[in-house]
Amino acid sequence: MGAGACALAILLVVALVLSPLVSLALSALQGTGELWPHLMAYVLPQALWQTGALLLGVGLMVTVIGTGAAWLVAAYEFPGRRLLEIGLLLPLAVPTYIVAYAYLDLLHPLGPVQSTLRGLLGLTRPRDLAFPEIRSLPGCILLLGFVLYPYVYLPTRALFRMQAANLMEAARTLGGRPLATFARVALPLARPAIVLGASLALMEALNDIGAAEFLGVRTLTVQVYATWINRSDLAGAAQIALVMLALVMLLVAAERRARRGRSFAGTAQRPRRMARVRLGRRAGLLALALGLVPVAAGFLVPAGFLATGAVARIARTGIPATLPAEIASTVLYAGIATLIAGAIGFLVAASPRLLAYRSWGPALIRLAGLGYALPGTILAIGLLGPLALADGALTEASRALFGAAPALIGLGTGGALVTAYLVRFLGIAVGTSEAGLARLPATLPDASRLLGRGPFGTLARVQLPLAWPAVLSGALLVFVDCAKELPATLLLRPLNVETLATHLYGEAARGTYEDGTVAALLIVLVGLIPVALLLRVDAPGRRDRRIG
């Protein structure tokens, strides 16, 4: 495989990633103008208002919680700080729709919380206890905020750690109080990380379909799903998806504009880590209690409730009969997509080292990762056209060569779902592979070629073995995201096929929450994989070895 073939392969990958956007626009143009008055009068105003309010509320929550938690564990020393630092990552393991699923059952009028409160107060009827309604826009904002804040916490904490200690000490020497030092020195320096994390959290909130629908919030994503599935109106769904895509582009543009000109350089010497201020006993306990609030709300409560429900469900009726097939489907489709994404991601990341036109490399990498910014509903609708064209071309080619048409490999099959996973999460595999290759000495390829190996021999025999940990980490992250993905799976899964995510969605839609606890708990356990990876990478001993 020469450089020309490599360039062609990468251009085909980029074309695959861009094809949903082109197809989405063409599908929207096929709609009649009669639909727009209905959309403008009854659908878009409410959807835009609820989506905008949801994004604003979630953005404020994740920024405040994520930044505050990052500063708490980076700037102060108190009992339990290290455990809290780890625990604050745990909500990453729980998909938003599972948290909504758990809290709907937990806070139901006949659920354990309200039943216990009524028993303590001597009340007998559910209506005798006025309890805040979880099925509401504020309820959705609270739940998503407590689950998505780690997107801000993780990069902001890392940036606080990297800040040179002399900046903090200079501020304190000049009489700056702790809060003033945080507001005037640390916070402005952390702005790029905060903006990046908040934009990622908002992307996840916009992509959410399960939590919003469970909680009665009619966002643009929910309306796309309802228009396509309930009304069988693909053109109308595509038109709403274009409005949603415009909102995504606004978020991306706002994130880039907010970070423009906000990079900061340190000194040439290795910066000293910021010395943490040791808190007294009362202040330390208060800091620990405050830090545990998002951990409990975003992970401990829903995970504990699901574990209890799963144990009770298995003890009462045994393991659900459909569970093995759902696990097999989840592993099969996510596994195939992971293998393909890992191979293609490494090839795309290595493209600047293989192609003669190395200036194309960064642009190709950005385009290949564009799918990660597309919500699953937009991606699913956009893939319908390209998959139909591919099926048609393969059918004609098969008839010309063999005189018979093959079964569909795209629409209505697992091929469509694998393609959606690949386009959606390829950016993760590309990013981790790029990071692994960037750590290698720049002289390695030259030395390998001097010893007689070509570009692909160098890549396969030298660079891949050395970058393998990063490639494997990216593949695991892709697998976990595929297993948790709900919108694209709902819309593109084969007929009569259930994954763990779609099974859970169906149980919640029917109101039979207790029957979905086992599937929900399995998804949470799968979600713990990336958290374990992050903890391993962030372990003190490992970090010290890297620094040394």
C-alpha positions as CSV (number, residue, x, y, z in Angstrom):
1,M,0.0,0.0,0.0
2,G,1.7,3.2,-1.2
3,A,1.2,6.8,-0.1
4,G,-1.3,7.3,-2.9
5,A,-3.5,4.5,-1.8
6,C,-3.2,5.7,1.8
7,A,-4.3,9.2,0.7
8,L,-7.2,7.7,-1.1
9,A,-8.3,5.6,1.9
10,I,-8.1,8.6,4.2
11,L,-10.1,10.8,1.8
12,L,-12.8,8.0,1.7
13,V,-12.9,8.1,5.5
14,V,-13.4,11.9,5.4
15,A,-16.1,11.5,2.7
16,L,-17.9,9.0,5.0
17,V,-17.8,11.4,7.9
18,L,-19.1,14.3,5.8
19,S,-21.7,12.3,3.9
20,P,-24.4,12.5,6.6
21,L,-24.3,16.3,6.5
22,V,-24.8,16.4,2.7
23,S,-27.5,13.8,2.9
24,L,-29.3,15.6,5.7
25,A,-29.4,18.8,3.6
26,L,-30.8,16.9,0.6
27,S,-33.4,15.1,2.7
28,A,-34.5,18.4,4.2
29,L,-34.9,19.9,0.7
30,Q,-37.3,17.1,-0.3
31,G,-39.8,18.2,2.3
32,T,-42.8,20.2,1.2
33,G,-43.2,23.8,2.3
34,E,-46.5,22.9,3.9
35,L,-44.7,21.4,6.9
36,W,-42.9,24.6,7.9
37,P,-46.0,26.6,9.1
38,H,-46.8,23.6,11.4
39,L,-43.2,23.4,12.6
40,M,-43.0,27.2,13.2
41,A,-46.3,27.4,15.0
42,Y,-46.3,24.2,17.1
43,V,-43.0,22.5,17.2
44,L,-39.9,24.7,16.9
45,P,-40.9,27.5,19.4
46,Q,-41.4,25.1,22.3
47,A,-38.4,22.9,21.2
48,L,-36.1,25.9,20.8
49,W,-37.2,27.4,24.1
50,Q,-36.8,24.2,26.1
51,T,-33.5,23.3,24.4
52,G,-32.1,26.8,25.0
53,A,-33.2,26.8,28.6
54,L,-31.8,23.3,29.1
55,L,-28.4,24.3,27.7
56,L,-28.2,27.5,29.7
57,G,-29.1,25.8,33.0
58,V,-26.8,22.8,32.4
59,G,-24.0,25.1,31.2
60,L,-24.2,27.1,34.4
61,M,-24.4,24.0,36.6
62,V,-21.5,22.2,35.1
63,T,-19.3,25.3,35.1
64,V,-20.0,26.1,38.8
65,I,-19.7,22.5,40.0
66,G,-16.8,21.5,37.8
67,T,-14.7,24.6,38.4
68,G,-15.5,24.7,42.1
69,A,-14.7,21.0,42.6
70,A,-11.4,21.3,40.6
71,W,-10.2,24.2,42.7
72,L,-11.3,22.5,45.9
73,V,-9.1,19.4,45.3
74,A,-6.2,21.3,43.7
75,A,-5.8,24.2,46.2
76,Y,-6.7,22.7,49.5
77,E,-5.6,19.8,51.7
78,F,-8.1,18.1,53.9
79,P,-9.0,14.6,55.1
80,G,-10.4,12.5,52.3
81,R,-9.2,14.8,49.6
82,R,-7.6,12.1,47.5
83,L,-10.7,9.9,47.6
84,L,-12.9,12.9,46.7
85,E,-10.6,13.7,43.8
86,I,-11.2,10.2,42.5
87,G,-14.9,10.1,43.3
88,L,-15.6,13.3,41.4
89,L,-14.9,11.4,38.2
90,L,-17.4,8.6,38.9
91,P,-20.5,10.3,37.3
92,L,-18.7,9.9,33.9
93,A,-19.6,6.2,34.2
94,V,-23.4,6.8,34.3
95,P,-25.2,7.8,31.0
96,T,-27.7,10.6,31.5
97,Y,-30.7,8.5,30.5
98,I,-29.8,6.0,33.3
99,V,-29.7,8.7,35.9
100,A,-33.1,9.9,34.8
101,Y,-34.4,6.4,34.8
102,A,-33.1,5.8,38.4
103,Y,-34.4,9.1,39.8
104,L,-37.8,8.6,38.2
105,D,-38.3,5.4,40.1
106,L,-36.6,6.6,43.2
107,L,-38.7,9.8,43.5
108,H,-42.0,8.4,42.2
109,P,-45.0,9.1,44.5
110,L,-45.0,5.3,45.3
111,G,-41.2,5.1,45.3
112,P,-39.0,4.7,48.4
113,V,-38.2,8.4,49.1
114,Q,-41.8,9.7,49.2
115,S,-43.1,6.5,50.8
116,T,-40.5,6.8,53.6
117,L,-41.3,10.5,54.1
118,R,-45.0,9.8,54.3
119,G,-44.4,7.1,56.8
120,L,-42.3,9.4,59.0
121,L,-45.0,12.2,58.8
122,G,-47.9,9.8,59.4
123,L,-49.4,10.4,55.9
124,T,-51.3,7.7,54.0
125,R,-52.1,9.1,50.6
126,P,-49.5,10.2,48.0
127,R,-51.3,13.5,47.3
128,D,-51.0,14.5,51.0
129,L,-47.2,15.1,50.4
130,A,-46.4,18.0,48.1
131,F,-43.1,16.9,46.5
132,P,-41.2,18.7,43.7
133,E,-42.0,17.2,40.4
134,I,-38.9,15.5,38.8
135,R,-40.6,15.4,35.4
136,S,-39.9,19.0,34.5
137,L,-37.3,21.2,32.9
138,P,-35.7,22.2,36.2
139,G,-35.5,18.5,37.2
140,C,-33.8,17.7,33.8
141,I,-31.3,20.5,34.3
142,L,-30.4,19.3,37.8
143,L,-29.9,15.7,36.8
144,L,-27.9,16.5,33.7
145,G,-25.8,19.0,35.6
146,F,-24.8,16.5,38.3
147,V,-23.9,13.9,35.6
148,L,-22.0,16.1,33.1
149,Y,-19.9,18.3,35.4
150,P,-16.8,16.0,35.1
151,Y,-16.4,17.3,31.6
152,V,-15.4,20.7,33.2
153,Y,-13.8,19.2,36.3
154,L,-11.3,17.0,34.5
155,P,-9.6,19.6,32.2
156,T,-9.9,22.4,34.8
157,R,-8.3,20.4,37.5
158,A,-5.4,19.4,35.2
159,L,-4.9,23.1,34.3
160,F,-4.9,24.2,38.0
161,R,-2.2,21.5,38.6
162,M,0.0,22.8,35.8
163,Q,-0.1,26.4,36.8
164,A,3.2,27.5,38.2
165,A,3.3,27.9,42.0
166,N,5.0,31.3,41.8
167,L,1.8,32.8,40.2
168,M,-0.2,31.8,43.2
169,E,2.5,32.8,45.7
170,A,3.0,36.2,44.0
171,A,-0.7,36.9,44.4
172,R,-0.7,35.9,48.0
173,T,2.5,38.0,48.6
174,L,0.6,41.0,47.2
175,G,-2.1,40.5,49.8
176,G,-4.6,38.6,47.8
177,R,-7.0,36.5,49.8
178,P,-7.8,33.0,48.8
179,L,-11.1,33.9,47.0
180,A,-9.5,36.9,45.4
181,T,-6.5,34.8,44.2
182,F,-8.9,32.3,42.7
183,A,-11.1,34.9,41.0
184,R,-8.3,37.1,39.7
185,V,-5.5,34.7,38.9
186,A,-6.6,31.1,38.8
187,L,-10.0,31.5,37.1
188,P,-8.7,33.6,34.1
189,L,-5.9,31.1,33.5
190,A,-8.3,28.2,33.6
191,R,-10.8,29.8,31.2
192,P,-9.7,27.7,28.1
193,A,-10.2,24.5,30.0
194,I,-13.5,25.6,31.5
195,V,-14.9,26.6,28.1
196,L,-13.7,23.4,26.5
197,G,-15.3,21.3,29.2
198,A,-18.5,23.2,29.2
199,S,-18.8,22.9,25.4
200,L,-18.4,19.1,25.6
201,A,-21.0,18.9,28.4
202,L,-23.5,21.0,26.3
203,M,-22.9,18.7,23.3
204,E,-23.8,15.7,25.5
205,A,-26.9,17.5,26.8
206,L,-28.0,18.4,23.3
207,N,-27.4,14.8,22.1
208,D,-29.5,13.4,25.0
209,I,-32.8,11.8,24.1
210,G,-33.6,9.4,26.9
211,A,-33.4,11.7,29.9
212,A,-35.2,14.5,28.2
213,E,-38.0,12.3,27.0
214,F,-38.3,10.5,30.4
215,L,-38.5,13.9,32.2
216,G,-41.1,15.4,29.8
217,V,-38.7,18.0,28.2
218,R,-39.4,18.4,24.4
219,T,-36.0,19.3,23.1
220,L,-35.0,19.4,19.5
221,T,-33.5,15.9,19.8
222,V,-36.8,14.5,21.1
223,Q,-38.7,16.3,18.4
224,V,-36.5,14.8,15.7
225,Y,-37.1,11.3,17.0
226,A,-40.9,11.9,17.4
227,T,-41.2,13.4,13.9
228,W,-39.4,10.5,12.3
229,I,-40.7,7.5,14.3
230,N,-44.2,8.6,15.3
231,R,-45.2,10.6,12.2
232,S,-43.0,8.8,9.7
233,D,-41.9,12.1,8.3
234,L,-38.3,11.8,7.4
235,A,-38.1,15.2,5.6
236,G,-39.6,17.0,8.6
237,A,-37.2,15.3,10.9
238,A,-34.3,16.3,8.7
239,Q,-35.5,19.9,8.7
240,I,-35.6,20.0,12.5
241,A,-32.2,18.3,12.5
242,L,-30.8,21.1,10.4
243,V,-32.0,23.6,13.0
244,M,-30.3,21.4,15.7
245,L,-27.1,21.2,13.6
246,A,-27.0,25.0,13.3
247,L,-27.2,25.1,17.1
248,V,-24.3,22.7,17.3
249,M,-22.2,24.8,15.0
250,L,-23.0,27.9,17.1
251,L,-21.7,26.0,20.2
252,V,-18.5,25.0,18.4
253,A,-18.0,28.6,17.1
254,A,-18.6,30.0,20.6
255,E,-16.2,27.6,22.1
256,R,-13.4,28.5,19.6
257,R,-14.1,32.2,20.0
258,A,-14.0,32.0,23.8
259,R,-10.6,30.2,23.7
260,R,-9.1,32.5,21.0
261,G,-6.0,34.2,22.3
262,R,-6.3,32.5,25.7
263,S,-3.3,30.3,25.7
264,F,-0.7,30.9,28.4
265,A,3.0,30.0,28.4
266,G,4.9,29.0,31.5
267,T,8.6,29.4,32.2
268,A,11.3,27.4,30.6
269,Q,11.9,25.6,33.8
270,R,9.7,22.9,35.2
271,P,7.0,24.7,37.2
272,R,6.5,23.9,40.8
273,R,3.2,22.5,41.7
274,M,0.9,24.7,43.6
275,A,1.2,24.1,47.4
276,R,-2.2,23.2,48.8
277,V,-3.5,25.1,51.8
278,R,-4.2,22.8,54.7
279,L,-7.7,23.3,56.1
280,G,-8.7,23.0,59.8
281,R,-10.8,20.1,61.0
282,R,-14.2,21.9,60.6
283,A,-13.3,23.5,57.3
284,G,-11.9,20.2,56.0
285,L,-15.1,18.3,56.9
286,L,-17.2,21.0,55.3
287,A,-15.1,20.9,52.1
288,L,-15.4,17.1,52.0
289,A,-19.2,17.3,52.5
290,L,-19.5,19.9,49.7
291,G,-17.4,17.8,47.4
292,L,-19.5,14.7,48.1
293,V,-22.8,16.3,47.0
294,P,-22.2,16.0,43.2
295,V,-20.6,12.6,43.7
296,A,-23.6,11.3,45.6
297,A,-26.2,12.9,43.2
298,G,-24.4,11.9,40.0
299,F,-23.2,8.4,40.9
300,L,-23.7,7.0,44.4
301,V,-27.5,7.4,44.6
302,P,-28.4,6.2,41.1
303,A,-25.8,3.4,41.1
304,G,-26.7,2.2,44.6
305,F,-30.4,2.3,43.7
306,L,-29.8,0.3,40.5
307,A,-27.7,-2.3,42.3
308,T,-30.4,-2.8,44.9
309,G,-33.1,-3.1,42.3
310,A,-31.0,-5.5,40.2
311,V,-30.3,-7.8,43.2
312,A,-34.0,-7.7,44.1
313,R,-35.1,-8.4,40.5
314,I,-32.7,-11.3,40.1
315,A,-33.7,-12.8,43.5
316,R,-37.4,-12.5,42.6
317,T,-37.6,-13.7,39.0
318,G,-34.0,-14.6,38.1
319,I,-31.9,-13.1,35.3
320,P,-34.2,-11.8,32.4
321,A,-34.3,-14.3,29.6
322,T,-33.5,-11.7,27.0
323,L,-30.4,-10.4,28.8
324,P,-27.8,-12.8,27.2
325,A,-29.0,-11.8,23.6
326,E,-29.0,-8.1,24.5
327,I,-25.4,-8.4,25.9
328,A,-24.4,-10.3,22.8
329,S,-25.9,-7.6,20.5
330,T,-24.2,-4.8,22.5
331,V,-20.8,-6.5,22.4
332,L,-21.1,-7.5,18.8
333,Y,-22.0,-4.2,17.3
334,A,-19.8,-2.1,19.6
335,G,-16.9,-4.6,19.2
336,I,-17.0,-4.5,15.3
337,A,-17.2,-0.7,15.4
338,T,-14.3,-0.5,17.9
339,L,-12.0,-2.7,15.8
340,I,-12.7,-0.7,12.6
341,A,-12.4,2.7,14.4
342,G,-9.1,1.7,16.1
343,A,-7.5,0.7,12.8
344,I,-8.8,3.7,10.8
345,G,-8.1,6.1,13.7
346,F,-4.5,5.0,13.9
347,L,-4.1,5.3,10.1
348,V,-5.6,8.8,10.0
349,A,-3.5,10.0,13.0
350,A,-0.4,8.6,11.2
351,S,-1.3,10.3,7.9
352,P,1.0,13.3,8.3
353,R,3.9,10.9,8.7
354,L,2.9,8.9,5.6
355,L,1.7,11.5,3.1
356,A,4.0,13.6,1.1
357,Y,1.7,16.6,1.7
358,R,2.1,16.8,5.5
359,S,0.3,20.1,5.6
360,W,-2.9,18.2,4.9
361,G,-2.5,16.1,8.1
362,P,-4.1,18.4,10.7
363,A,-7.0,19.2,8.4
364,L,-7.7,15.5,7.7
365,I,-7.5,14.8,11.4
366,R,-10.0,17.5,12.2
367,L,-12.4,16.4,9.5
368,A,-12.2,12.8,10.5
369,G,-13.2,13.7,14.1
370,L,-16.1,15.9,13.0
371,G,-18.6,13.1,13.6
372,Y,-18.1,13.4,17.4
373,A,-19.8,16.8,17.3
374,L,-22.9,15.4,15.6
375,P,-25.7,14.3,17.9
376,G,-26.8,10.7,17.3
377,T,-30.2,11.7,15.9
378,I,-28.7,14.0,13.3
379,L,-26.1,11.3,12.4
380,A,-28.8,8.6,12.0
381,I,-31.0,10.7,9.7
382,G,-28.0,11.8,7.7
383,L,-26.8,8.2,7.1
384,L,-30.0,7.0,5.6
385,G,-29.2,8.4,2.1
386,P,-25.6,7.2,1.9
387,L,-26.5,3.7,3.2
388,A,-29.3,3.4,0.6
389,L,-27.0,4.5,-2.2
390,A,-24.4,1.9,-1.0
391,D,-27.0,-0.8,-1.0
392,G,-28.2,0.1,-4.4
393,A,-24.6,0.1,-5.9
394,L,-23.8,-3.2,-4.3
395,T,-27.0,-4.7,-5.6
396,E,-26.3,-3.6,-9.2
397,A,-22.7,-4.8,-9.0
398,S,-23.7,-8.2,-7.6
399,R,-26.4,-8.6,-10.4
400,A,-23.8,-7.7,-13.1
401,L,-21.2,-10.1,-11.7
402,F,-23.2,-13.0,-10.2
403,G,-26.7,-12.6,-11.5
404,A,-28.2,-12.3,-8.1
405,A,-28.8,-9.5,-5.6
406,P,-27.4,-9.8,-2.0
407,A,-29.3,-9.1,1.1
408,L,-29.1,-5.6,2.4
409,I,-25.9,-4.8,4.3
410,G,-26.8,-1.2,5.2
411,L,-30.4,-0.1,6.1
412,G,-32.2,-2.3,8.4
413,T,-29.1,-4.3,9.3
414,G,-26.3,-4.2,11.8
415,G,-24.1,-2.5,9.1
416,A,-26.0,0.7,9.5
417,L,-25.5,0.7,13.3
418,V,-21.8,-0.1,13.0
419,T,-21.4,2.7,10.4
420,A,-23.1,5.2,12.8
421,Y,-20.9,4.2,15.7
422,L,-17.8,4.5,13.4
423,V,-18.7,8.0,12.2
424,R,-19.8,9.2,15.6
425,F,-16.8,8.0,17.6
426,L,-13.9,7.9,15.1
427,G,-12.7,11.2,16.5
428,I,-11.9,9.5,19.9
429,A,-9.7,6.8,18.2
430,V,-8.0,9.5,16.0
431,G,-7.3,11.8,19.0
432,T,-5.8,9.1,21.3
433,S,-3.7,7.7,18.5
434,E,-2.5,11.1,17.6
435,A,-1.5,11.7,21.2
436,G,0.3,8.4,21.4
437,L,2.3,9.1,18.2
438,A,3.1,12.7,19.3
439,R,5.0,11.3,22.4
440,L,7.4,9.3,20.2
441,P,10.8,10.9,19.3
442,A,10.7,12.5,15.9
443,T,13.9,10.8,14.9
444,L,12.4,7.3,15.1
445,P,10.9,7.3,11.5
446,D,14.2,8.6,10.0
447,A,16.3,6.0,11.8
448,S,13.9,3.3,10.7
449,R,14.1,4.4,7.1
450,L,17.8,4.6,7.2
451,L,17.7,0.9,8.2
452,G,15.7,0.1,5.0
453,R,12.1,0.2,6.1
454,G,9.5,2.0,4.2
455,P,6.8,4.3,5.6
456,F,4.3,1.5,6.3
457,G,7.0,-0.8,7.7
458,T,8.1,1.9,10.0
459,L,4.5,2.5,11.1
460,A,3.7,-1.2,11.7
461,R,7.0,-2.4,13.2
462,V,8.2,0.7,15.1
463,Q,5.5,3.3,15.8
464,L,2.5,1.1,16.4
465,P,4.1,-1.1,19.1
466,L,5.3,2.0,20.9
467,A,2.0,3.9,20.6
468,W,0.0,0.7,21.4
469,P,-1.1,1.8,24.9
470,A,-2.7,5.0,23.6
471,V,-4.4,3.1,20.7
472,L,-5.8,0.5,23.1
473,S,-7.1,3.2,25.5
474,G,-8.8,4.9,22.6
475,A,-10.4,1.6,21.5
476,L,-11.7,1.0,25.0
477,L,-13.3,4.5,25.1
478,V,-14.9,3.9,21.7
479,F,-16.3,0.6,22.9
480,V,-17.8,2.1,26.0
481,D,-19.3,5.0,24.1
482,C,-20.8,2.6,21.5
483,A,-22.3,0.5,24.3
484,K,-23.9,3.6,25.9
485,E,-25.1,5.3,22.8
486,L,-28.9,5.6,22.7
487,P,-30.2,7.9,20.0
488,A,-28.4,6.4,17.0
489,T,-29.0,2.9,18.3
490,L,-32.7,3.5,18.7
491,L,-33.0,4.8,15.1
492,L,-30.7,2.5,13.2
493,R,-30.8,-0.9,15.1
494,P,-31.9,-3.9,13.1
495,L,-35.5,-5.0,13.5
496,N,-36.2,-7.3,16.5
497,V,-32.7,-6.6,17.9
498,E,-32.3,-5.1,21.4
499,T,-29.2,-3.8,23.0
500,L,-28.8,-3.0,26.7
501,A,-29.5,0.7,26.0
502,T,-32.6,0.1,23.9
503,H,-33.9,-2.5,26.4
504,L,-33.6,0.0,29.2
505,Y,-35.3,2.7,27.1
506,G,-38.2,0.4,26.4
507,E,-38.7,-0.5,30.0
508,A,-38.6,3.2,31.1
509,A,-41.1,4.1,28.3
510,R,-43.5,1.4,29.5
511,G,-43.0,2.5,33.1
512,T,-41.7,-0.9,34.2
513,Y,-38.6,0.5,35.8
514,E,-37.8,-2.5,38.0
515,D,-37.4,-4.8,34.9
516,G,-34.7,-2.6,33.5
517,T,-32.4,-2.3,36.5
518,V,-30.2,-5.2,35.5
519,A,-29.5,-3.8,32.0
520,A,-28.9,-0.3,33.6
521,L,-26.5,-1.7,36.1
522,L,-24.5,-3.5,33.4
523,I,-24.3,-0.3,31.3
524,V,-22.9,1.6,34.4
525,L,-20.4,-1.2,35.0
526,V,-19.2,-0.8,31.4
527,G,-19.0,2.9,31.9
528,L,-16.6,2.5,34.7
529,I,-13.9,1.3,32.2
530,P,-13.0,4.9,31.1
531,V,-13.0,6.1,34.6
532,A,-10.6,3.3,35.6
533,L,-8.4,4.3,32.7
534,L,-8.4,7.9,33.8
535,L,-7.5,6.9,37.3
536,R,-4.7,4.7,36.1
537,V,-3.2,7.5,34.0
538,D,-3.6,10.0,36.8
539,A,-2.1,7.8,39.6
540,P,0.5,9.6,41.6
541,G,3.2,7.1,41.1
542,R,2.7,7.0,37.4
543,R,2.5,10.8,37.1
544,D,5.7,11.1,39.1
545,R,7.5,8.7,36.8
546,R,6.4,10.7,33.8
547,I,7.6,13.9,35.3
548,G,10.9,12.4,36.3
